[in-house]
């Protein structure tokens, strides 16, 4: 294959890079595509092995047949035989009907078996029979059926090591490895790293309408020197992080700035600090199908939009001497709808524990609070969750408050809390939503406190 044909395939399948090892792998895939030989694609996780299976199928005589990609590691061991080869009605609990497997429905097409090293040994024996004779038997059946399917397999583990450990059949390994294709890791692709980074940042800038990033020469060297254990997936993740968090800069990103987004080896096992931005139990729980990174982007974009709206508001006010305050409020109603009417809501925020302290008239002056190391020893302030709904606003830090003189008339903590709730309700005309905002707790927690203290809201 000449270089022009390889470049054409790259453009068709969205492959970026000119590394010799990458070009060689593409060349092998193009040559083997016209045959029906079984292909084993090896390479690290995130290096782009699935793209090569699509090249093989699209350039083969089976291109008009069905192509299906299956992750063998994602299918439970108890159901993988049924998924691949089908089952008969009543063959196991829950088999209320007969079902065709992938090898039956993909007859005349191509099956891509990713993470083939995770396939159970029993399923490996069934697969070997398909590869050798084109025959399979449904689960719960004794009837042999025929299929004409091309198998392309991929793995990110050393199958020979798995064979020596008894986790993979040696005969299946040699049957799969008819034509091997090795996809090089990103760290061995040299200047391709910069090309991919530029592609990801440009795509991200177009998607969110922000300025595309530029790297200084020292930043390019830093980027290409990073080992990228997560390969292309990790590079894309870093490119998106830098794009969103450094989009306001009007100058190229230097090496020092870029290094902040490249994880260090000792930080590999540390928990993700982005989790601290969200209430416990909410980040990455899939309730809105958002990843932690997408949630962070959403928060940052919302903040950026609000800042731009406030800039427009200030410009309108300063640029018009005859401005009408009510008209400004109407024009920017969405900015003020979520703000409580209570004037106290605009006062500087107090520590959460201070919300439940008695009023100044009932409390003696507080002694100076010593540093945390002196007050609590090696432990941080006690953290108590009043609510199990994961609301971060329900987190209360209980401080060690020292009074110079004891006040026999001081109220208990519970009575003080009840008094503060009553006061907040009165100020907000018994509207729980605004009272909760003034107290700094969730509306659900306020509702439970009202029931606990038997507060009459009439």
C-alpha positions in Angstrom: 0.0 0.0 0.0 1.3 3.4 -0.9 1.3 6.4 1.5 -1.6 8.1 -0.3 -3.9 5.1 0.4 -2.8 5.1 4.0 -3.6 8.8 4.4 -7.0 8.2 2.7 -7.8 5.5 5.3 -6.7 7.8 8.2 -9.0 10.6 7.0 -11.9 8.2 6.5 -11.7 6.7 10.0 -10.5 9.8 11.9 -7.0 8.5 12.7 -4.5 11.3 13.5 -0.8 10.8 13.4 2.2 9.9 11.1 4.2 7.6 13.4 5.9 4.8 11.4 4.6 2.1 13.8 1.0 3.5 13.3 1.4 3.6 9.5 2.6 0.0 9.6 -0.3 -1.2 11.6 -2.7 0.5 9.2 -1.0 -1.0 6.3 -1.3 -4.5 7.7 -5.0 -4.0 8.4 -5.6 -2.8 4.9 -3.8 -5.9 3.4 -5.5 -8.4 5.6 -9.0 -6.9 5.1 -9.5 -8.5 1.7 -9.1 -12.0 3.3 -11.1 -14.0 5.8 -8.2 -14.5 8.2 -8.7 -14.1 11.9 -6.9 -11.1 13.3 -5.6 -10.4 16.8 -5.1 -6.7 17.6 -2.9 -6.0 20.6 -2.1 -2.8 22.4 -2.5 -0.9 25.6 -5.9 0.3 26.8 -7.0 3.5 25.1 -4.7 3.2 22.1 -7.5 2.9 19.6 -7.7 -0.8 18.8 -11.4 -0.7 17.8 -10.6 1.7 14.9 -8.5 -1.1 13.3 -11.4 -3.6 13.5 -13.6 -1.1 11.6 -10.9 -0.6 8.9 -10.7 -4.4 8.4 -14.5 -4.8 8.1 -15.1 -1.7 5.9 -12.4 -2.7 3.4 -13.5 -6.4 3.3 -16.0 -8.2 1.1 -18.2 -8.3 4.2 -18.6 -4.5 4.3 -22.3 -4.8 3.5 -22.8 -7.3 6.3 -23.4 -6.5 9.9 -20.5 -5.4 12.2 -20.8 -5.8 15.9 -18.4 -4.9 18.7 -18.6 -6.9 21.9 -16.6 -6.2 25.1 -16.1 -9.7 26.6 -15.1 -8.2 30.0 -18.4 -6.4 30.3 -20.6 -9.5 29.9 -21.2 -11.6 33.1 -19.8 -15.1 32.9 -23.2 -16.7 33.4 -24.7 -15.0 30.4 -21.9 -14.6 27.9 -22.6 -18.0 26.2 -26.2 -17.0 25.7 -25.2 -13.6 24.3 -22.8 -15.0 21.8 -24.5 -18.3 20.8 -28.1 -17.9 21.8 -30.3 -20.1 24.0 -33.5 -22.2 23.8 -36.6 -21.6 25.8 -36.4 -23.0 29.3 -32.7 -23.7 29.1 -32.2 -21.7 32.3 -34.1 -19.6 34.8 -35.5 -16.6 33.0 -35.3 -18.0 29.5 -38.9 -17.5 28.7 -38.3 -17.6 25.0 -35.7 -18.7 22.5 -33.1 -16.1 21.5 -30.5 -15.8 18.7 -26.9 -15.1 19.7 -24.5 -12.6 18.0 -22.9 -15.3 15.9 -26.2 -16.2 14.5 -27.5 -12.7 13.8 -24.2 -11.5 12.4 -24.0 -14.3 9.8 -22.1 -12.9 6.8 -20.6 -10.1 8.8 -17.8 -9.3 11.3 -17.7 -9.7 15.1 -15.1 -7.7 17.0 -14.3 -9.4 20.4 -12.6 -6.8 22.6 -10.8 -7.8 25.8 -10.8 -11.4 24.6 -8.4 -12.3 27.5 -11.4 -11.8 29.9 -13.5 -14.5 28.2 -14.3 -17.6 30.4 -12.6 -20.9 29.6 -15.9 -22.6 28.8 -16.8 -19.9 26.3 -13.3 -20.1 24.8 -14.0 -23.8 23.9 -17.2 -22.8 22.1 -15.4 -20.0 20.2 -12.7 -22.3 19.1 -15.3 -24.6 17.5 -16.7 -21.6 15.6 -13.3 -20.6 14.3 -12.4 -24.1 13.2 -15.6 -25.4 11.8 -18.1 -22.5 11.7 -20.4 -24.4 14.0 -22.0 -23.5 17.3 -24.8 -24.9 19.6 -27.3 -22.7 21.4 -27.4 -23.0 25.2 -29.9 -25.7 26.1 -29.9 -27.2 22.6 -28.3 -30.3 21.0 -28.7 -29.0 17.4 -25.5 -27.9 15.6 -25.9 -24.7 13.6 -23.7 -23.1 11.0 -22.5 -19.5 10.7 -20.2 -17.6 8.4 -18.7 -14.9 10.6 -15.3 -13.2 10.6 -13.7 -12.8 14.0 -11.4 -9.9 14.9 -10.2 -10.0 18.5 -8.3 -7.5 20.6 -6.6 -7.6 24.0 -4.6 -5.3 26.2 -3.0 -8.1 28.1 -0.2 -10.6 27.2 -2.1 -13.7 26.2 1.0 -15.9 26.3 1.3 -15.1 30.0 -2.4 -15.9 30.4 -1.8 -19.2 28.6 1.0 -20.1 31.0 -1.2 -19.3 34.0 -4.0 -21.5 32.6 -6.4 -18.6 32.1 -6.4 -18.8 28.3 -6.5 -21.8 25.9 -3.3 -22.2 24.0 -5.0 -23.6 20.9 -7.4 -20.7 20.8 -4.5 -18.3 21.1 -2.8 -19.7 18.0 -6.1 -19.8 16.1 -6.8 -16.1 16.9 -3.3 -14.9 16.2 -3.3 -15.8 12.5 -2.5 -12.2 11.6 -1.3 -10.0 14.5 -1.6 -6.2 14.5 0.2 -4.2 17.2 -1.2 -0.7 17.9 1.7 1.4 19.4 1.1 3.3 22.7 0.8 7.0 22.5 4.2 7.6 24.2 5.9 5.9 21.3 4.3 8.0 18.6 6.4 11.2 19.0 5.0 14.3 17.3 1.6 12.6 17.0 0.9 13.6 20.6 1.0 17.3 19.7 -1.2 16.7 16.6 -3.8 14.8 18.7 -3.7 17.5 21.4 -4.3 20.2 18.8 -7.2 18.2 17.3 -8.9 17.7 20.6 -8.6 21.4 21.7 -9.8 22.6 18.4 -12.8 20.4 18.5 -13.6 21.4 22.0 -13.2 25.1 21.2 -15.7 24.8 18.3 -18.1 22.8 20.5 -18.2 25.3 23.3 -17.3 28.4 21.3 -14.2 29.3 23.2 -10.7 30.3 22.0 -8.6 27.4 20.8 -5.4 26.9 22.8 -1.9 27.5 21.7 1.2 25.9 23.3 4.6 27.4 23.7 7.6 25.4 22.5 8.6 24.3 26.0 5.0 23.2 26.6 5.1 21.1 23.5 8.2 19.4 24.8 6.6 18.8 28.2 3.6 17.3 26.5 5.6 14.9 24.4 7.8 13.9 27.3 4.8 12.7 29.4 4.3 8.9 29.3 0.5 8.9 29.0 -0.3 5.6 30.7 -4.0 6.1 29.6 -3.0 6.8 26.0 -5.4 8.7 23.7 -8.2 8.7 26.3 -6.0 10.4 28.9 -4.7 12.9 26.3 -8.2 13.9 25.3 -9.2 14.3 29.0 -6.2 16.6 29.7 -6.9 18.6 26.5 -10.4 19.2 27.5 -9.4 20.2 31.1 -6.8 22.7 29.8 -9.3 24.1 27.2 -12.0 24.9 29.8 -9.8 26.1 32.7 -7.4 28.2 30.7 -9.7 29.5 28.0 -9.6 33.1 29.4 -5.9 33.4 28.8 -5.0 35.5 25.8 -1.5 34.0 25.5 -0.1 30.6 24.6 0.0 27.9 27.4 3.5 27.5 28.8 5.2 24.5 30.3 4.5 25.5 33.9 0.8 25.9 33.3 0.5 22.7 31.3 2.3 20.7 34.0 -0.5 21.5 36.5 -2.7 19.2 34.4 -0.3 16.4 34.0 -0.6 14.0 37.0 2.5 13.1 38.8 3.3 9.4 39.6 2.8 9.8 43.3 -0.6 11.3 42.7 -1.8 8.4 40.7 -3.5 6.7 43.6 -4.9 9.9 45.2 -8.6 10.4 45.1 -10.0 12.8 42.5 -10.1 16.3 44.0 -13.0 17.2 41.7 -15.3 15.1 43.9 -15.0 17.8 46.6 -17.0 20.2 44.4 -20.1 18.0 44.7 -22.2 16.7 47.6 -21.2 13.2 48.8 -22.8 10.5 46.8 -23.8 12.6 43.8 -20.7 12.8 41.6 -20.4 10.0 39.1 -23.6 8.3 40.3 -25.1 8.4 36.8 -28.4 10.1 37.8 -28.0 12.6 35.0 -25.5 10.5 32.9 -22.8 13.0 33.6 -19.3 12.2 34.3 -17.4 14.2 37.0 -15.5 16.1 34.3 -18.8 17.1 32.5 -20.3 18.2 35.8 -17.3 20.4 36.4 -17.6 21.9 32.9 -21.3 22.6 33.5 -20.6 24.4 36.7 -17.8 26.5 35.1 -19.8 27.4 32.1 -22.8 28.5 34.3 -20.4 30.7 36.3 -19.0 32.2 33.2 -22.4 33.0 31.8 -23.5 34.6 35.0 -20.4 36.8 35.1 -21.1 37.9 31.5 -24.6 38.7 32.4 -23.5 40.8 35.3 -21.0 42.7 33.1 -23.9 43.6 30.7 -25.9 44.7 33.6 -23.2 47.0 34.9 -22.6 48.4 31.4 -26.3 49.2 31.0 -26.4 51.0 34.4 -23.2 53.0 34.0 -23.9 53.9 30.3 -27.4 55.4 30.9 -27.8 58.4 33.2 -31.6 58.1 32.9 -31.7 54.5 33.9 -34.9 53.3 35.6 -34.1 50.8 38.4 -37.4 48.9 37.9 -36.7 48.6 34.2 -33.2 47.2 34.9 -34.7 44.6 37.2 -37.3 43.6 34.6 -34.7 43.4 31.9 -32.5 41.1 34.1 -35.2 39.3 36.0 -33.5 36.0 35.6 -30.5 37.2 37.6 -32.5 38.2 40.6 -35.3 35.5 40.8 -33.1 33.2 42.8 -32.1 35.8 45.4 -34.0 35.8 48.7 -35.9 39.0 49.6 -34.4 38.9 53.1 -31.8 41.7 53.5 -29.8 39.4 55.8 -29.1 37.1 52.9 -26.6 39.7 51.6 -24.6 39.9 54.8 -21.2 38.2 54.9 -21.5 34.5 55.4 -21.0 33.2 58.9 -19.5 29.8 59.9 -22.2 27.2 59.7 -21.9 26.6 63.5 -22.5 30.2 64.2 -26.0 30.0 62.8 -27.1 28.1 65.9 -25.4 30.3 68.5 -27.5 32.5 70.8 -28.0 36.2 69.9 -25.2 38.6 70.9 -27.3 40.0 73.7 -27.6 36.6 75.4 -24.0 35.5 74.9 -20.8 36.5 76.6 -17.9 37.5 74.3 -16.2 34.5 72.8 -12.6 33.7 73.6 -10.1 33.7 70.8 -10.3 30.5 68.9 -7.0 28.7 69.0 -5.6 27.1 65.8 -7.1 23.8 64.8 -4.0 21.9 65.8 -4.4 23.2 69.4 -8.2 22.9 69.6 -8.5 19.4 68.1 -5.1 17.9 68.2 -4.4 15.9 65.1 -8.1 15.7 64.1 -10.2 18.2 62.1 -13.5 19.7 63.4 -16.2 17.1 63.9 -18.4 16.9 60.9 -22.0 15.9 61.3 -24.5 15.2 58.5 -28.0 16.2 59.6 -29.4 14.9 56.4 -28.9 11.7 54.4 -29.9 13.3 51.1 -26.3 14.2 50.3 -26.9 18.0 50.6 -23.5 19.6 51.2 -25.3 22.5 52.9 -26.4 20.2 55.7 -22.8 19.8 56.9 -22.3 21.5 60.2 -18.9 22.0 61.8 -19.2 21.8 65.6 -16.7 24.2 67.2 -15.4 24.2 70.8 -16.9 27.5 72.0 -15.4 28.8 75.2 -17.3 31.4 77.3 -15.6 33.7 79.8 -18.7 33.6 82.1 -21.4 31.1 82.4 -24.9 32.4 81.6 -27.6 30.4 83.5 -30.3 32.0 81.3 -28.7 30.8 78.0 -30.9 28.6 75.9 -30.0 25.0 75.0 -28.7 24.3 71.5 -32.0 22.8 70.5 -34.1 25.8 71.7 -31.6 28.2 70.0 -32.0 26.3 66.8 -35.8 26.4 67.1 -35.7 30.1 67.8 -33.5 30.7 64.7 -35.9 28.7 62.5 -38.9 30.7 63.9 -37.2 34.0 63.2 -36.3 33.0 59.7 -39.8 31.9 58.9 -41.3 35.1 60.3 -38.9 37.2 58.2 -39.8 35.3 55.0 -43.6 35.2 55.6 -43.5 31.5 56.4 -42.0 30.6 53.0 -39.9 27.6 53.7 -37.8 28.0 50.5 -36.5 31.5 51.4 -36.2 30.6 55.1 -34.0 27.6 54.3 -31.8 29.8 52.1 -31.4 32.3 54.9 -30.5 29.5 57.3 -28.1 27.9 54.9 -29.8 24.5 54.9 -31.9 22.6 52.4 -35.6 23.0 52.3 -36.0 19.3 53.0 -33.9 19.6 56.2 -36.0 22.7 57.3 -39.2 20.7 56.8 -37.9 17.9 59.0 -36.8 20.4 61.7 -40.3 22.0 61.6 -41.9 18.7 62.2 -39.3 17.8 64.9 -39.9 21.0 66.9 -43.6 21.0 66.2 -43.4 24.5 64.8 -46.8 26.0 63.8 -46.3 27.8 60.4 -49.7 29.5 60.5 
